[in-house]
Amino acid sequence: MRWSSTGLLALGIAVGHAAAQELRPVARFVWTLNDADFGGFSGLVVTDAGRTLWAVSDRGTLWRAEIERDVEGRITGLGAPWHDRFLDNQGKPVSGFTSDSEAIAAAPDGGFFIGYESYSRVTGLNPPDMRPTPLHAFERFKTEWNNEGFEGLARRGDGSLLAVVERRDATAGGYRTYIGRGHDWRPGPILKTAPGFGASDLAIDADGALWLLERRLTWLGQFETRISTCADANGGAVDCDPVILPGSAELGNMEGLSVWHDADGRRFISLISDDNFSMLSSTAIVEYEILR
């Protein structure tokens, strides 16, 4: 399923002046696979100039697939899918409290960093080896051990990591973050947005801009998505500016976001939805070109 200009109007997407000048919807692709582990995707990284997809599931699995595109760059299929289950700090397959992987960020050595909620933590990973590399003491984020823990993870320009907490802190007026370098983690900036949403993911592009994905459940039982840009900072409060605000719930439960460049240097945003392992939902990948 792809978006056409007619389809976009039918979806009722409303954008502000800045968003209309910056983003161009490219396509929507529904990914299906007959595998009991498939679904529940909560974090996304697109690599290899748009040719490879990596995604984490909230049931503790990592997925890789080759992205097949047409001459216009739109996704036509996802080939050679591979997946495996994460291991915990004792080398056992994650399950229950330890399995809720929500975020993924690419490491410079070809590996990844993985963020979790429930047992909130951040680890290193070098697949196909699924053993974690601990990046902090196991109780470092005990205050975040809940179902609204780490939802987004990004690697900053200086090599440190930025992790965002899903739940908006009403007192601070935004989302709390942590900055980590090696085993040293400290509070990061508060990402300030209008209330009513929860953080879903974040990414930092090559220019150092932070892209924040948020979603909320409407009173009709549907999901609404918001994307904002925020300045990267080492602390304090940062105001985030909405970039695109769909006026419809048709996008679905978007939980993963990746910002990447193609071989010609064009910039894109890819989103992936969490189907919650429900037959009534689907796994959709939506892409936009960043025009400026």
Disulfide bonds with the S-S distance in Angstrom:
Cys230-Cys240 2.11
